[in-house]
Amino acid sequence: MSNQTFQPAALFAERMSIIPTSFIREILKVAARPEIISFAGGLPNPKFFPVDAIKAAADKVLTQDGRGTLQYTTTEGYQPLREYIAARYKQKQGLTISPDEILITNGSQQAIDLLGKIFVDKGNKILLELPGYLGTIQSFSAYQPDFGGVRLNEDGVDTEQLAHLYAKHRDIKLFSAIPNFQNPSGTSYSTEVRERVADVLESYNTVVIEDDPYGDLRFIGTRQPSLKHYLGEKAVMMGSFSKTVAPGLRLGWIVATKPIMEKLVVVKQAADLHSNYFAQRVMHQYLIDNDVDAHIATICKAYGEQRDAMLTAIEEFFPSEVRVTKPEGGMFLWATLPEGVVSMDLFDKAIKQNVAFVPGKPFYVEADDYRGGGENTMRLNFSNADAATIREGIKRLGVVMEEMLVAVA
Ligand SMILES: Cc1ncc(COP(=O)(O)O)c(C=O)c1O
């Protein structure tokens, strides 16, 4: 039978022309060549994956309850894992959360998608940070919203602009925020900014998505109160085991109060019935049998040293006109080149010197009142290279930057 009548391009939903394909994936392909020093990735350091402890946990759950572990389960997730997460919020942040307010998801990436599905209709106004997390831009794009962007300053989101946008539009449904060691910029919201965000949002019927996969990875200073602490049920929190245990298990969660949770459970069920039950059981066994805080402290110590190595090398080798953020945790820092220096051009030159990073432009959502920007910015990941490699890579980048600065002068 002839297939001439089959033209899938004519069948795709309208949204498929709107969802951005992952530009980073293309960059990572280039950056994966063995000779390249890559600051482009966003991967946790596999050195710290607790392989033996996960193996022991898997063995234990299979031995003790093999058949139960391999069965279907409830959409909400494994109750003891939900209880563990709720208890940890109490212990670490003083937040009182019922296990019933926690939904286990397939990584926090799925949480973003489910939230988009329950809240966003075509043309709804939603706000993202500038720069913002690419996974959020991609997920929400499928729901065809009217994006708006709010600048990030050194101490977090620009609350004046946030107030202005809410006052101007009045019907903004969602504001998606990453208050701790943001991906991509590494910035964190100060206590004052958090308080101010809460003040601004107090009088609006809106939801704040508090995306917090990096909160435990703090190597400087002390934990700040969550936005949920100030905003209560208006804040929907998300968390993840990807950065503290292992991303391959794909386990994250959403914290939401009853009316929102009821809708989330419906769309989660429709999406995949429930998150991988075996992975949930293994994760829970791992968490209760091991000293998780000691494990996180080990990761923080290493990432903190790698962050220091990068900042020291930047001080030594980058032209003085280049500004960088000084993250207190997480995995990334953000560099801003002088106006007119295009980081995509820098990328092409840097690759010839076998060093890679991610140019900043794709992290800036294209919004109605925001077009362009970010061409002179770049993301540098410090979690995945040792200090000597970081120093060498930054040195090479510095040389290429100097050349470009001379060229645009
Ligand atoms: C800000 C942010 N949110 C969510 C995610 C998704 O993480 P996961 O699905 O592994 O929990 C990431 C991953 O890098 C991230 O950086």
The ligand as an SDF file (V2000), in Angstrom:
LIG
                    3D

 16 16  0  0  0  0  0  0  0  0999 V2000
   15.3480   24.1770   38.3370 C   0  0  0  0  0  0  0  0  0  0  0  0
   15.0880   22.7520   37.9900 C   0  0  0  0  0  0  0  0  0  0  0  0
   13.8610   22.2480   38.1540 N   0  0  0  0  0  0  0  0  0  0  0  0
   13.5850   20.9710   37.8720 C   0  0  0  0  0  0  0  0  0  0  0  0
   14.5580   20.1280   37.3740 C   0  0  0  0  0  0  0  0  0  0  0  0
   14.1670   18.7100   37.0380 C   0  0  0  0  0  0  0  0  0  0  0  0
   14.8550   17.8230   37.8330 O   0  0  0  0  0  0  0  0  0  0  0  0
   14.3770   16.3220   38.0580 P   0  0  0  0  0  0  0  0  0  0  0  0
   13.2750   16.0290   37.0980 O   0  0  0  0  0  0  0  0  0  0  0  0
   15.5770   15.4930   37.8330 O   0  0  0  0  0  0  0  0  0  0  0  0
   13.8820   16.2780   39.4790 O   0  0  0  0  0  0  0  0  0  0  0  0
   15.8600   20.6020   37.1830 C   0  0  0  0  0  0  0  0  0  0  0  0
   16.9000   19.7250   36.6310 C   0  0  0  0  0  0  0  0  0  0  0  0
   17.9960   20.0800   36.3520 O   0  0  0  0  0  0  0  0  0  0  0  0
   16.1320   21.9500   37.5020 C   0  0  0  0  0  0  0  0  0  0  0  0
   17.3480   22.4760   37.3400 O   0  0  0  0  0  0  0  0  0  0  0  0
  1  2  1  0
  2  3  1  0
  2 15  2  0
  3  4  2  0
  4  5  1  0
  5  6  1  0
  5 12  2  0
  6  7  1  0
  7  8  1  0
  8  9  2  0
  8 10  1  0
  8 11  1  0
 12 13  1  0
 12 15  1  0
 13 14  2  0
 15 16  1  0
M  END
$$$$
